[in-house]
Amino acid sequence: MKQYQIEGNKLILKVKKSPLFIRIIFFTVAILFFIMPLAGMLMYISLGNGFHIGFLMGVFFFGIMGFYILRMALWNTYGKETITFNKDQIKYIADYGWFKDGSTSVKTPDSIDYSIRNIGYEDEHKGALIIGGGERPIFCVTKMKNEEINELIEVLLSDISK
C-alpha cells in the first residue's frame, strides 16, 4: 500500500500506523498525565488540607507533557501531511486527526525541486520528501521507503508541476 495519494493539486502523505499496543500505551499515558494531577489535588483538598500554588505548577507541567504524548499518539494513529500546489503558493498542513498543526505556505517558485532527506539507519533506505526551489523549502516528516519517494517525485514532476 502506498503512503501517498494525489487528488488534483493535493498531495497527501499518510503516516504508517504504529502497532496497536504502542498506541494504547501512548493514549493511556496521555490520559493519566491529565487526570492524575487533578485527582491528586482534589484528594489532597478533600482530606481537609488547603490549596497550594504547587498544584497549579504540577497541573501545568503534567498538562504540557500529556499534550505532547497525546500529539504523538494522534500522529501515530491518524497522522497525515497535506500539501496543496496552487499557482501562487504551496500550502503545507500537518493533520493529527483531531486537530491540524504546522500550517505553512510558501510562494511557488519558478521551478520546484524535489529531493529525499535520509532518515534512520542507512541500511533501512528510508527518508522524507523535501519540496524546494524557493527561499524556504518544505520538509515533510512522513517516513517512507526511498523507492516510493523516487516514484512519488516522478509523478509530481509529470503531474502536479505542470
Contact map, one row per residue, 1 for C-alpha under 8 A:
111000000000000000000000000000000000000000000000000000000000000000000000000000000000000000000000000000000000000000000000000000000000000000000000000000000000000000
111110000000000000000000000000000000000000000000000000000000000000000000000000000000000000000000000000000000000000000000000000000000000000000000000100000000000000
111110000000111100000000000000000000000000000000000000000000000000000000000000000000000000000000000000000000000000000000000000000000000000000001000000000000000000
011111000011110000000000000000000000000000000000000000000000000000000000000000000000000000000000000000000000000000000000000000000000000000000000000000010000000000
011111100011100000000000000000000000000000000000000000000000000000000000000000000000000000000000000000000000000000000000000000000000000000000000000000000000000000
000111111111000000000000000000000000000000000000000000000000000000000000000000000000000000000000000000000000000000000000000000000000000000000000000000000000000000
000011111111000000000000000000000000000000000000000000000000000000000000000000000000000000000000000000000000000000000000000000000000000000000000000000000000000000
000001111100000000000000000000000000000000000000000000000000000000000000000000000000000000000000000000000000000000000000000000000000000000000000000000000000000100
000001111110000000000000000000000000000000000000000000000000000000000000000000000001110000000000000000000000000000000000000000000000000000000000000000000000000100
000001111111000000000000000000000000000000000000000000000000000000000000000000000111100000000000000000000000000000000000000000000000000000000000000000000000000000
000111101111100000000000000000000000000000000000000000000000000000000000000000000111000000000000000000000000000000000000000000000000000000000000000000000000000000
000111100111110000000000000000000000000000000000000000000000000000000000000000011110000000000000000000000000000000000000000000000000000000000000000000000000000000
001110000011111000000000000000000000000000000000000000000000000000000000000000011100000000000000000000000000000000000000000000000000000000000100000000000000000000
001100000001111100000000000000000000000000000000000000000000000000000000000000111000000000000000000000000000000000000000000000000000000000000100000000000000000000
001000000000111110000000000000000000000000000000000000000000000000000000001111110000000000000000000000000000000000000000000000000000000000000110000000000000000000
001000000000011111000000000000000000000000000000000000000000000000000000000100000000000000000000000000000000000000000000000000000000000000000000000000000000000000
000000000000001111100000000000000000000000000000000000000000000000000000000111000000000000000000000000000000000000000000000000000000000000000000000000000000000000
000000000000000111110110000000000000000000000000000000000000000000000000000110000000000000000000000000000000000000000000000000000000000000000000000000000000000000
000000000000000011111110000000000000000000000000000000000000000000000000000000000000000000000000000000000000000000000000000000000000000000000000000000000000000000
000000000000000001111111000000000000000000000000000000000000000000000000000000000000000000000000000000000000000000000000000000000000000000000000000000000000000000
000000000000000000111111100000000000000000000000000000000000000000000000000000000000000000000000000000000000000000000000000000000000000000000000000000000000000000
000000000000000001111111110000000000000000000000000000000000000000000000000000000000000000000000000000000000000000000000000000000000000000000000000000000000000000
000000000000000001111111111000000000000000000000000000000000000000000000100110000000000000000000000000000000000000000000000000000000000000000000000000000000000000
000000000000000000011111111100000000000000000000000000000000000000000000000000000000000000000000000000000000000000000000000000000000000000000000000000000000000000
000000000000000000001111111110000000000000000000000000000000000000000000000000000000000000000000000000000000000000000000000000000000000000000000000000000000000000
000000000000000000000111111111000000000000000000000000000000000000001101100000000000000000000000000000000000000000000000000000000000000000000000000000000000000000
000000000000000000000011111111100000000000000000000000000000000000001100100000000000000000000000000000000000000000000000000000000000000000000000000000000000000000
000000000000000000000001111111110000000000000000000000000000000000000000000000000000000000000000000000000000000000000000000000000000000000000000000000000000000000
000000000000000000000000111111111000000000000000000000000000000001001000000000000000000000000000000000000000000000000000000000000000000000000000000000000000000000
000000000000000000000000011111111100000000000000000000000000000011101100000000000000000000000000000000000000000000000000000000000000000000000000000000000000000000
000000000000000000000000001111111110000000000000000000000000000001000100000000000000000000000000000000000000000000000000000000000000000000000000000000000000000000
000000000000000000000000000111111111000000000000000000000000000001000000000000000000000000000000000000000000000000000000000000000000000000000000000000000000000000
000000000000000000000000000011111111100000000000000000000000011011000000000000000000000000000000000000000000000000000000000000000000000000000000000000000000000000
000000000000000000000000000001111111110000000000000000000010011001000000000000000000000000000000000000000000000000000000000000000000000000000000000000000000000000
000000000000000000000000000000111111111000000000000000000000000000000000000000000000000000000000000000000000000000000000000000000000000000000000000000000000000000
000000000000000000000000000000011111111100000000000000000000000000000000000000000000000000000000000000000000000000000000000000000000000000000000000000000000000000
000000000000000000000000000000001111111110000000000000100110010000000000000000000000000000000000000000000000000000000000000000000000000000000000000000000000000000
000000000000000000000000000000000111111111000000000000000010000000000000000000000000000000000000000000000000000000000000000000000000000000000000000000000000000000
000000000000000000000000000000000011111111100000000000000000000000000000000000000000000000000000000000000000000000000000000000000000000000000000000000000000000000
000000000000000000000000000000000001111111110000000000000000000000000000000000000000000000000000000000000000000000000000000000000000000000000000000000000000000000
000000000000000000000000000000000000111111111000000000100000000000000000000000000000000000000000000000000000000000000000000000000000000000000000000000000000000000
000000000000000000000000000000000000011111111100000000000000000000000000000000000000000000000000000000000000000000000000000000000000000000000000000000000000000000
000000000000000000000000000000000000001111111110000000000000000000000000000000000000000000000000000000000000000000000000000000000000000000000000000000000000000000
000000000000000000000000000000000000000111111111110000000000000000000000000000000000000000000000000000000000000000000000000000000000000000000000000000000000000000
000000000000000000000000000000000000000011111111111000000000000000000000000000000000000000000000000000000000000000000000000000000000000000000000000000000000000000
000000000000000000000000000000000000000001111111100000000000000000000000000000000000000000000000000000000000000000000000000000000000000000000000000000000000000000
000000000000000000000000000000000000000000111111100000000000000000000000000000000000000000000000000000000000000000000000000000000000000000000000000000000000000000
000000000000000000000000000000000000000000011111110000000000000000000000000000000000000000000000000000000000000000000000000000000000000000000000000000000000000000
000000000000000000000000000000000000000000011111111000000000000000000000000000000000000000000000000000000000000000000000000000000000000000000000000000000000000000
000000000000000000000000000000000000000000011001111100000000000000000000000000000000000000000000000000000000000000000000000000000000000000000000000000000000000000
000000000000000000000000000000000000000000001000111110100000000000000000000000000000000000000000000000000000000000000000000000000000000000000000000000000000000000
000000000000000000000000000000000000000000000000011111110000000000000000000000000000000000000000000000000000000000000000000000000000000000000000000000000000000000
000000000000000000000000000000000000000000000000001111111000000000000000000000000000000000000000000000000000000000000000000000000000000000000000000000000000000000
000000000000000000000000000000000000000000000000000111111100000000000000000000000000000000000000000000000000000000000000000000000000000000000000000000000000000000
000000000000000000000000000000000000100010000000001111111110000000000000000000000000000000000000000000000000000000000000000000000000000000000000000000000000000000
000000000000000000000000000000000000000000000000000111111111000000000000000000000000000000000000000000000000000000000000000000000000000000000000000000000000000000
000000000000000000000000000000000000000000000000000011111111100000000000000000000000000000000000000000000000000000000000000000000000000000000000000000000000000000
000000000000000000000000000000000000100000000000000001111111110000000000000000000000000000000000000000000000000000000000000000000000000000000000000000000000000000
000000000000000000000000000000000100110000000000000000111111111000000000000000000000000000000000000000000000000000000000000000000000000000000000000000000000000000
000000000000000000000000000000000000000000000000000000011111111100000000000000000000000000000000000000000000000000000000000000000000000000000000000000000000000000
000000000000000000000000000000000000000000000000000000001111111110000000000000000000000000000000000000000000000000000000000000000000000000000000000000000000000000
000000000000000000000000000000001100100000000000000000000111111111000000000000000000000000000000000000000000000000000000000000000000000000000000000000000000000000
000000000000000000000000000000001100000000000000000000000011111111100000000000000000000000000000000000000000000000000000000000000000000000000000000000000000000000
000000000000000000000000000000000000000000000000000000000001111111110000000000000000000000000000000000000000000000000000000000000000000000000000000000000000000000
000000000000000000000000000001001000000000000000000000000000111111111000000000000000000000000000000000000000000000000000000000000000000000000000000000000000000000
000000000000000000000000000011111100000000000000000000000000011111111100000000000000000000000000000000000000000000000000000000000000000000000000000000000000000000
000000000000000000000000000001000000000000000000000000000000001111111110000000000000000000000000000000000000000000000000000000000000000000000000000000000000000000
000000000000000000000000000000000000000000000000000000000000000111111111000000000000000000000000000000000000000000000000000000000000000000000000000000000000000000
000000000000000000000000011011000000000000000000000000000000000011111111100000000000000000000000000000000000000000000000000000000000000000000000000000000000000000
000000000000000000000000011001100000000000000000000000000000000001111111110000000000000000000000000000000000000000000000000000000000000000000000000000000000000000
000000000000000000000000000000000000000000000000000000000000000000111111111000000000000000000001000000000000000000000000000000000000000000000000000000000000000000
000000000000000000000000010000000000000000000000000000000000000000011111111100000000000000000000000000000000000000000000000000000000000000000000000000000000000000
000000000000000000000010011000000000000000000000000000000000000000001111111110000000000000000000000000000000000000000000000000000000000000000000000000000000000000
000000000000000000000000000000000000000000000000000000000000000000000111111111100000000000000001110000000000000000000000000000000000000000000000000000000000000000
000000000000001000000000000000000000000000000000000000000000000000000011111111110000000000000011100000000000000000000000000000000000000000000000000000000000000000
000000000000001111000010000000000000000000000000000000000000000000000001111111100000000000000000000000000000000000000000000000000000000000000000000000000000000000
000000000000001011000010000000000000000000000000000000000000000000000000111111100000000000000000000000000000000000000000000000000000000000000000000000000000000000
000000000000001010000000000000000000000000000000000000000000000000000000011111110000000000000011100000000000000000000000000000000000000000000000000000000000000000
000000000000011000000000000000000000000000000000000000000000000000000000011111111000000000000111100000000000000000000000000000000000000000000000000000000000000000
000000000001111000000000000000000000000000000000000000000000000000000000001001111100000000000111000000000000000000000000000000000000000000000100000000000000000000
000000000001110000000000000000000000000000000000000000000000000000000000000000111110000000011110000000000000000000000000000000000000000000010100000000000000000000
000000000111100000000000000000000000000000000000000000000000000000000000000000011111000000111110000000000000000000000000000000000000000000000000000000000000000000
000000000111000000000000000000000000000000000000000000000000000000000000000000001111100001111000000000000000000000000000000000000000000000000000000000000000000000
000000001110000000000000000000000000000000000000000000000000000000000000000000000111110001110000000000000000000000000000000000000000000000000000000000000000000000
000000001100000000000000000000000000000000000000000000000000000000000000000000000011111011100000000000000001000000000000000000000000000000000000000000000000000100
000000001000000000000000000000000000000000000000000000000000000000000000000000000001111111100000000000000001000000000000000000000000000000000000000000000000000000
000000000000000000000000000000000000000000000000000000000000000000000000000000000000111110000000000000000001000000000000000000000000000000000000000000000000000000
000000000000000000000000000000000000000000000000000000000000000000000000000000000000011111000000000000000011000000000000000000000000000000000000000000000000000000
000000000000000000000000000000000000000000000000000000000000000000000000000000000000111111100000000000001111000000000000000000000000000000000000000000000000000000
000000000000000000000000000000000000000000000000000000000000000000000000000000000011110111110000000000001111000000000000000000000000000000000000000000000000000000
000000000000000000000000000000000000000000000000000000000000000000000000000000000111110011111000000000111100000000000000000000000000000000000000000000000000000000
000000000000000000000000000000000000000000000000000000000000000000000000000000001111000001111100000001111000000000000000000000000000000001000000000000000000000000
000000000000000000000000000000000000000000000000000000000000000000000000000000001110000000111110000111110000000000000000000000000000000000000000000000000000000000
000000000000000000000000000000000000000000000000000000000000000000000000000000111100000000011111000111100000000000000000000000000000000000000000000000000000000000
000000000000000000000000000000000000000000000000000000000000000000000000001001111100000000001111111110000000000000000000000000000000000000000000000000000000000000
000000000000000000000000000000000000000000000000000000000000000000000010011001110000000000000111111110000000000000000000000000000000000000000000000000000000000000
000000000000000000000000000000000000000000000000000000000000000000000000011001100000000000000011111100000000000000000000000000000000000000000000000000000000000000
000000000000000000000000000000000000000000000000000000000000000000000000010000000000000000000011111100000000000000000000000000000000000000000000000000000000000000
000000000000000000000000000000000000000000000000000000000000000000000000000000000000000000000011111110000000000000000000000000000000000000000000000000000000000000
000000000000000000000000000000000000000000000000000000000000000000000000000000000000000000001111111111100000000000000000000000000000000000000000000000000000000000
000000000000000000000000000000000000000000000000000000000000000000000000000000000000000000001111001111100000000000000000000000000000000000000000000000000000000000
000000000000000000000000000000000000000000000000000000000000000000000000000000000000000000011100000111110000000000000000000000000000000000000000000000000000000000
000000000000000000000000000000000000000000000000000000000000000000000000000000000000000000111100000111111000000000000000000000000000000000000000000000000000000000
000000000000000000000000000000000000000000000000000000000000000000000000000000000000000000111000000001111100000000000000000000000000000000000000000000000000000000
000000000000000000000000000000000000000000000000000000000000000000000000000000000000000011110000000000111110000000000000000000000000000000000000000000000000000000
000000000000000000000000000000000000000000000000000000000000000000000000000000000000000011100000000000011111000000000000000000000000010100000000000000000000000000
000000000000000000000000000000000000000000000000000000000000000000000000000000000000000111000000000000001111100000000000000000000000010000000000000000000000000000
000000000000000000000000000000000000000000000000000000000000000000000000000000000000111111000000000000000111110100000000000000000000010000000000000000000000000000
000000000000000000000000000000000000000000000000000000000000000000000000000000000000000000000000000000000011111100000000000000000000110000000000000000000000000000
000000000000000000000000000000000000000000000000000000000000000000000000000000000000000000000000000000000001111100000000000000000000100000000000000000000000000000
000000000000000000000000000000000000000000000000000000000000000000000000000000000000000000000000000000000000111110000000000000000000100000000000000000000000000000
000000000000000000000000000000000000000000000000000000000000000000000000000000000000000000000000000000000001111111000000000000000011110000000000000000000000000010
000000000000000000000000000000000000000000000000000000000000000000000000000000000000000000000000000000000000001111100000000000000011100000000000000000000000000000
000000000000000000000000000000000000000000000000000000000000000000000000000000000000000000000000000000000000000111110000000000001111000000000000000000001000000000
000000000000000000000000000000000000000000000000000000000000000000000000000000000000000000000000000000000000000011111000000000001111000000000000000000001000000000
000000000000000000000000000000000000000000000000000000000000000000000000000000000000000000000000000000000000000001111100000000111100000000000000010010000000000000
000000000000000000000000000000000000000000000000000000000000000000000000000000000000000000000000000000000000000000111110000000111100000000000000000000000000000000
000000000000000000000000000000000000000000000000000000000000000000000000000000000000000000000000000000000000000000011111010011110000000000000000000000000000000000
000000000000000000000000000000000000000000000000000000000000000000000000000000000000000000000000000000000000000000001111110001110000000000000010000000000000000000
000000000000000000000000000000000000000000000000000000000000000000000000000000000000000000000000000000000000000000000111110101100000000000000000000000000000000000
000000000000000000000000000000000000000000000000000000000000000000000000000000000000000000000000000000000000000000000011111111000000000000000000000000000000000000
000000000000000000000000000000000000000000000000000000000000000000000000000000000000000000000000000000000000000000000111111111000000000000000000000000000000000000
000000000000000000000000000000000000000000000000000000000000000000000000000000000000000000000000000000000000000000000000111110000000000000000000000000000000000000
000000000000000000000000000000000000000000000000000000000000000000000000000000000000000000000000000000000000000000000001111111000000000000000000100000000000000000
000000000000000000000000000000000000000000000000000000000000000000000000000000000000000000000000000000000000000000000100111111100000000000000000110000000000000000
000000000000000000000000000000000000000000000000000000000000000000000000000000000000000000000000000000000000000000000111110111110000000000000011110000000000000000
000000000000000000000000000000000000000000000000000000000000000000000000000000000000000000000000000000000000000000011111000011111000000000000011110010000000000000
000000000000000000000000000000000000000000000000000000000000000000000000000000000000000000000000000000000000000000011110000001111100000000111111010010000000000000
000000000000000000000000000000000000000000000000000000000000000000000000000000000000000000000000000000000000000001111000000000111110000000111100000010000000000000
000000000000000000000000000000000000000000000000000000000000000000000000000000000000000000000000000000000000000001111000000000011111000011110000000000000000000000
000000000000000000000000000000000000000000000000000000000000000000000000000000000000000000000000000000000000000111100000000000001111100011110000000000000000000000
000000000000000000000000000000000000000000000000000000000000000000000000000000000000000000000000000000000000000111100000000000000111111111000000000000000000000000
000000000000000000000000000000000000000000000000000000000000000000000000000000000000000000000000000000000000111110000000000000000011111110000000000000000000000000
000000000000000000000000000000000000000000000000000000000000000000000000000000000000000000000000000000000111100100000000000000000001111110000000000000000000000000
000000000000000000000000000000000000000000000000000000000000000000000000000000000000000000000000000000000000000000000000000000000001111110000000000000000000000000
000000000000000000000000000000000000000000000000000000000000000000000000000000000000000000000000000000000100000000000000000000000001111111000000000000000000000000
000000000000000000000000000000000000000000000000000000000000000000000000000000000000000000000000000000000000000000000000000000000111111111100000000000000000000000
000000000000000000000000000000000000000000000000000000000000000000000000000000000000000000010000000000000000000000000000000000000111000111110000000000000000000000
000000000000000000000000000000000000000000000000000000000000000000000000000000000000000000000000000000000000000000000000000000011110000011111000000000000000000000
000000000000000000000000000000000000000000000000000000000000000000000000000000001000000000000000000000000000000000000000000000011110000001111100000000000000000000
000000000000000000000000000000000000000000000000000000000000000000000000000000000000000000000000000000000000000000000000000000011000000000111110000000000000000000
000000000000111000000000000000000000000000000000000000000000000000000000000000011000000000000000000000000000000000000000000000011000000000011111000000000000000000
000000000000001000000000000000000000000000000000000000000000000000000000000000000000000000000000000000000000000000000010000001110000000000001111100000000000000000
001000000000000000000000000000000000000000000000000000000000000000000000000000000000000000000000000000000000000000000000000001110000000000000111110110000000000000
000000000000000000000000000000000000000000000000000000000000000000000000000000000000000000000000000000000000000000000000000111100000000000000011111110000000000000
000000000000000000000000000000000000000000000000000000000000000000000000000000000000000000000000000000000000000000010000000011110000000000000001111111000000000000
000000000000000000000000000000000000000000000000000000000000000000000000000000000000000000000000000000000000000000000000000000000000000000000000111111100000000000
010000000000000000000000000000000000000000000000000000000000000000000000000000000000000000000000000000000000000000000000000000000000000000000001111111110000000000
000000000000000000000000000000000000000000000000000000000000000000000000000000000000000000000000000000000000000000010000000000111000000000000001111111111000000000
000000000000000000000000000000000000000000000000000000000000000000000000000000000000000000000000000000000000000000000000000000000000000000000000011111111100000000
000000000000000000000000000000000000000000000000000000000000000000000000000000000000000000000000000000000000000000000000000000000000000000000000001111111110000000
000100000000000000000000000000000000000000000000000000000000000000000000000000000000000000000000000000000000000000000000000000000000000000000000000111111111000000
000000000000000000000000000000000000000000000000000000000000000000000000000000000000000000000000000000000000000001100000000000000000000000000000000011111111100000
000000000000000000000000000000000000000000000000000000000000000000000000000000000000000000000000000000000000000000000000000000000000000000000000000001111111110000
000000000000000000000000000000000000000000000000000000000000000000000000000000000000000000000000000000000000000000000000000000000000000000000000000000111111111100
000000000000000000000000000000000000000000000000000000000000000000000000000000000000000000000000000000000000000000000000000000000000000000000000000000011111111110
000000000000000000000000000000000000000000000000000000000000000000000000000000000000000000000000000000000000000000000000000000000000000000000000000000001111111111
000000000000000000000000000000000000000000000000000000000000000000000000000000000000000000000000000000000000000000000000000000000000000000000000000000000111111111
000000000000000000000000000000000000000000000000000000000000000000000000000000000000000000000000000000000000000000000000000000000000000000000000000000000011111111
000000011000000000000000000000000000000000000000000000000000000000000000000000000000100000000000000000000000000000000000000000000000000000000000000000000011111111
000000000000000000000000000000000000000000000000000000000000000000000000000000000000000000000000000000000000000100000000000000000000000000000000000000000001111111
000000000000000000000000000000000000000000000000000000000000000000000000000000000000000000000000000000000000000000000000000000000000000000000000000000000000111111
